[in-house]
């Protein structure tokens, strides 16, 4: 694997480090052998990207996104799925039903690095693309329904950028679902207090109290559901249960929209 530490943006290291760490545990709640392989190849200490709360949050969001995708694919088994801003994430292998079409989309430099780790697979294709510009959507085959996944992407966008992204999706795809990770106004103001993001140059963008705030930006979308990561995190430890109480409105959420 021709991969060096400088190839990977620091924000992409966070979920990689956590997924690798969890995979190595005896009773792993999620498994990602590719993340483990990448971290081993880099040969660097990534422990600062794996504190307790971020670890539990990444595990929770992986489970929540996976289960929501599986539920949608039960209802729409021939859907075309797009992991927009995919980084090194491999949701395809978690949810493949043998029928869906999957596209892993990210900026050209990120896809170039991803190709050092992954190859295109049957029904799973990597593609250069931009969440703020729909030029790449012409390369997506026509389908009756599209499922767009945006995990760890919109939280770094301004309100204007979120609007541009939502408008682009509705302009480009006639009917679809969006699975989006959202964060709070508190986090928007406290990037440097976050237990992992503080180690990077990234800052959080527009935070919302409710996923319904997105509807003001794109009226073609309707709100389906919203689930706090606390819902999953509190299943596993007393510490997470306490955080779910103290930080009830602070944790990130999985919001689902359709149009």
C-alpha positions in Angstrom: 0.0 0.0 0.0 1.7 3.2 -1.2 0.4 5.5 1.5 2.2 8.1 3.6 1.0 10.1 6.6 0.9 13.3 4.6 -1.6 11.8 2.1 -4.4 11.9 4.6 -6.2 15.0 5.9 -6.2 15.1 9.7 -10.0 15.1 9.9 -10.0 11.8 7.9 -7.6 10.3 10.4 -10.1 10.6 13.2 -12.7 8.0 12.0 -9.9 5.9 10.6 -8.1 5.7 14.0 -11.3 5.0 15.9 -12.6 2.3 13.5 -9.2 0.6 13.6 -9.1 0.8 17.4 -12.6 -0.6 17.7 -11.9 -3.4 15.2 -9.0 -4.6 17.3 -11.1 -5.0 20.4 -12.2 -8.5 21.4 -15.9 -7.6 21.3 -15.9 -5.0 18.5 -19.2 -3.4 17.9 -18.2 -2.4 14.4 -15.5 -3.9 12.2 -13.4 -2.2 9.5 -10.3 -4.2 8.5 -9.4 -1.6 5.9 -9.2 1.1 8.5 -7.0 -1.1 10.6 -4.8 -1.8 7.6 -4.4 1.9 6.7 -3.5 2.9 10.3 -0.9 0.1 10.4 0.6 1.2 7.1 0.9 4.8 8.3 2.9 3.6 11.3 2.2 6.7 13.3 0.7 7.3 16.8 -2.9 8.3 16.3 -3.9 7.8 19.9 -4.8 11.6 20.2 -7.5 11.0 17.6 -9.1 8.3 19.8 -10.4 9.7 23.1 -13.4 8.1 24.7 -16.3 10.4 23.6 -15.1 10.7 20.0 -14.6 6.9 19.9 -18.1 6.2 21.2 -19.5 8.9 18.8 -17.9 7.4 15.7 -19.0 3.8 16.7 -22.6 5.1 17.3 -22.8 7.0 14.0 -21.4 4.0 12.1 -24.1 1.8 13.5 -26.9 4.4 13.0 -26.0 5.2 9.4 -25.6 1.5 8.6 -28.9 0.5 10.1 -30.8 3.4 8.5 -29.2 2.5 5.1 -30.2 -1.1 5.5 -33.8 -0.1 6.3 -34.0 2.1 3.2 -32.5 -0.6 1.0 -35.1 -3.1 2.3 -37.8 -0.8 0.9 -35.8 0.3 -2.2 -33.4 -2.6 -3.0 -32.4 -1.2 -6.4 -31.6 2.3 -5.2 -28.4 4.1 -6.3 -26.4 5.1 -3.3 -23.9 8.0 -3.2 -21.4 8.4 -0.4 -20.7 12.1 -0.9 -17.5 13.2 0.9 -16.6 9.5 1.4 -13.0 10.0 2.6 -11.9 6.4 3.4 -15.3 5.2 4.5 -16.5 1.9 3.2 -20.3 1.7 3.8 -20.8 -0.4 0.6 -19.4 -3.5 2.2 -21.6 -2.9 5.3 -24.9 -2.7 3.5 -24.5 -4.4 0.0 -27.6 -6.4 -0.8 -26.3 -7.7 -4.1 -28.4 -5.3 -6.2 -27.7 -1.7 -5.3 -25.4 0.6 -7.3 -22.9 2.5 -5.2 -20.7 5.6 -5.9 -18.0 6.8 -3.5 -17.6 10.5 -4.3 -15.0 13.0 -3.0 -12.7 15.8 -4.2 -10.2 14.7 -6.8 -7.2 14.8 -4.4 -9.0 12.7 -1.9 -10.2 10.2 -4.5 -6.6 9.9 -5.8 -5.4 8.9 -2.3 -8.4 6.6 -1.8 -7.4 4.7 -5.0 -4.2 3.8 -3.3 -6.3 1.9 -0.8 -9.4 0.8 -2.6 -10.2 -0.5 -6.1 -13.5 -0.1 -7.9 -15.7 -3.1 -7.3 -18.7 -4.6 -9.1 -21.5 -2.0 -8.5 -19.2 0.2 -6.4 -17.4 3.0 -8.3 -15.1 5.9 -7.1 -15.8 9.3 -8.7 -14.3 12.8 -8.5 -17.0 15.2 -7.2 -17.8 18.2 -5.1 -20.6 18.6 -2.6 -21.0 22.3 -3.8 -21.0 21.7 -7.5 -23.1 19.2 -9.4 -20.9 18.7 -12.5 -20.1 15.1 -11.5 -23.8 14.1 -11.3 -23.9 13.7 -15.1 -21.8 10.6 -14.5 -24.4 9.0 -12.3 -26.7 6.6 -14.2 -30.5 7.4 -14.2 -32.3 5.7 -11.4 -35.8 5.7 -9.8 -34.4 6.6 -6.4 -31.1 7.9 -5.0 -29.8 7.7 -1.5 -27.2 10.3 -0.6 -25.0 9.7 2.5 -23.2 12.7 4.0 -21.3 11.7 7.1 -18.8 14.1 8.6 -19.2 16.6 5.8 -22.0 19.2 6.3 -20.7 19.9 9.8 -17.8 21.8 8.3 -20.0 23.9 5.9 -21.4 27.4 6.4 -25.1 27.9 6.2 -24.7 29.2 2.6 -22.7 26.1 1.6 -25.3 23.8 3.1 -27.9 25.6 1.1 -25.8 25.2 -2.1 -25.4 21.5 -1.4 -29.0 20.8 -0.8 -30.1 22.8 -3.8 -27.6 20.9 -6.0 -28.9 17.5 -4.8 -32.5 18.4 -5.5 -31.6 19.9 -8.9 -29.5 16.8 -9.9 -31.6 13.9 -8.6 -35.4 13.8 -9.2 -36.2 11.6 -6.1 -34.1 10.7 -3.2 -33.2 10.5 0.4 -30.4 12.3 2.2 -28.8 10.9 5.3 -26.9 13.7 6.9 -24.8 14.2 10.0 -25.7 17.4 11.8 -24.2 19.2 14.8 -25.2 21.8 17.4 -24.7 25.5 17.6 -22.6 24.9 20.6 -20.1 22.9 18.6 -20.1 25.6 15.9 -18.6 28.0 18.5 -16.3 25.5 20.2 -14.3 23.6 17.6 -11.1 24.0 19.6 -12.7 22.4 22.7 -13.7 19.3 20.7 -11.7 16.3 22.0 -10.3 15.4 18.5 -11.0 18.3 16.1 -8.8 20.6 18.3 -5.8 18.6 17.0 -6.6 19.6 13.4 -6.9 22.9 11.5 -10.6 22.2 10.8 -13.4 24.3 12.3 -17.0 23.5 12.5 -19.5 25.3 10.4 -23.2 26.1 10.8 -24.8 24.2 13.7 -28.6 23.6 14.1 -30.9 22.9 17.0 -33.2 20.9 14.8 -32.8 19.2 11.4 -36.0 21.0 10.4 -33.9 24.1 9.9 -32.6 22.6 6.7 -36.1 22.9 5.2 -35.8 26.7 5.1 -32.9 26.2 2.7 -34.5 23.7 0.4 -38.3 23.6 0.3 -38.3 20.6 -2.0 -37.1 18.4 0.9 -39.2 17.0 3.6 -38.1 16.0 7.1 -38.3 12.3 7.9 -36.5 11.7 11.2 -33.6 12.8 13.4 -31.7 10.6 15.9 -29.1 11.7 18.4 -26.0 9.7 18.7 -26.8 9.6 22.4 -29.5 7.0 21.5 -26.8 4.5 20.6 -23.9 5.6 22.8 -25.9 5.3 26.1 -26.3 1.6 25.5 -22.7 0.8 26.3 -21.4 2.5 29.4 -22.3 4.6 32.4 -20.1 7.4 31.2 -22.0 7.6 27.9 -25.3 7.5 29.8 -24.2 10.5 31.9 -23.1 12.3 28.8 -26.5 11.7 27.2 -28.0 13.5 30.2 -25.5 16.3 30.6 -25.0 16.9 26.9 -28.5 16.0 25.8 -28.6 18.6 23.1 -24.9 18.8 22.3 -24.2 15.5 20.5 -24.4 15.1 16.7 -27.4 13.6 15.0 -28.4 11.6 12.0 -31.1 13.4 10.1 -33.0 11.9 7.2 -34.7 13.9 4.4 -36.6 12.9 1.3 -37.7 14.7 -1.9 
